[in-house]
Amino acid sequence: MKNFEEFRKKVLNAIESSDIVPARITEQETVITISIENPAHNAERLKKLSDYFEAEKIRFRSTVLLPAQNNTVHIAVYHS
């Protein structure tokens, strides 16, 4: 991927095509972080999104937070 804008468009299109509605998207210099609430409800969508990232050889890391009332998944997607 040549520049961050191209990378950003690719990531946002992947999110849209997976039908996930993120609670928050944070963009930094070389990473886009996606926060998704209620991961159990979005399990198939998350699988679709991770399959896309793997197929496109886009580096990402998932973190699951399990507070008492609100389960959240954070996915950090790295621009290389």
C-alpha positions as CSV (number, residue, x, y, z in Angstrom):
1,M,0.0,0.0,0.0
2,K,1.5,3.2,-1.2
3,N,0.2,5.7,1.3
4,F,-1.9,6.0,4.4
5,E,-5.0,7.3,2.6
6,E,-5.1,4.3,0.3
7,F,-4.6,2.0,3.4
8,R,-7.4,3.9,5.3
9,K,-9.9,3.5,2.4
10,K,-9.1,-0.2,2.2
11,V,-9.7,-0.7,5.9
12,L,-12.9,1.3,6.0
13,N,-14.2,-0.6,3.0
14,A,-13.4,-3.9,4.7
15,I,-15.3,-2.8,7.8
16,E,-18.3,-1.7,5.7
17,S,-18.4,-4.9,3.7
18,S,-18.3,-7.0,6.9
19,D,-21.5,-5.2,8.1
20,I,-19.8,-4.3,11.4
21,V,-20.8,-1.1,13.0
22,P,-17.9,0.0,15.1
23,A,-18.4,1.8,18.4
24,R,-15.3,3.9,17.6
25,I,-12.6,4.2,15.0
26,T,-9.3,5.9,16.0
27,E,-6.8,6.8,13.4
28,Q,-3.1,7.5,14.2
29,E,0.0,7.9,12.1
30,T,0.5,4.2,11.2
31,V,-2.5,2.4,12.8
32,I,-6.3,2.4,12.7
33,T,-8.0,1.0,15.8
34,I,-11.5,-0.3,15.6
35,S,-13.6,-0.8,18.8
36,I,-16.5,-3.1,18.5
37,E,-19.0,-3.7,21.3
38,N,-20.8,-7.0,21.9
39,P,-18.4,-9.3,20.0
40,A,-20.6,-12.4,20.5
41,H,-23.3,-10.7,18.4
42,N,-20.7,-9.8,15.8
43,A,-18.8,-13.2,15.7
44,E,-19.4,-14.0,12.1
45,R,-18.8,-10.5,11.0
46,L,-15.5,-10.4,12.9
47,K,-14.4,-13.6,11.2
48,K,-15.2,-12.1,7.8
49,L,-13.2,-9.0,8.6
50,S,-10.2,-11.0,9.9
51,D,-10.3,-13.3,6.8
52,Y,-10.2,-10.2,4.6
53,F,-7.2,-8.7,6.5
54,E,-5.4,-12.0,6.2
55,A,-6.2,-12.4,2.5
56,E,-4.9,-8.9,1.8
57,K,-1.8,-9.5,4.0
58,I,-2.8,-6.6,6.3
59,R,-1.2,-6.8,9.7
60,F,-3.7,-6.6,12.6
61,R,-4.0,-7.5,16.3
62,S,-7.2,-8.2,18.2
63,T,-7.7,-7.5,21.9
64,V,-10.8,-8.6,23.8
65,L,-11.8,-6.6,26.9
66,L,-14.2,-8.3,29.3
67,P,-15.5,-5.7,31.8
68,A,-18.5,-6.6,33.9
69,Q,-21.2,-5.2,31.7
70,N,-19.7,-4.5,28.2
71,N,-17.6,-6.8,26.2
72,T,-15.5,-5.0,23.6
73,V,-13.1,-6.0,20.9
74,H,-10.3,-3.7,19.8
75,I,-8.7,-4.4,16.5
76,A,-5.5,-2.5,15.6
77,V,-4.8,-2.5,11.9
78,Y,-1.2,-1.6,10.9
79,H,-0.1,0.3,7.9
80,S,3.3,-1.1,6.7
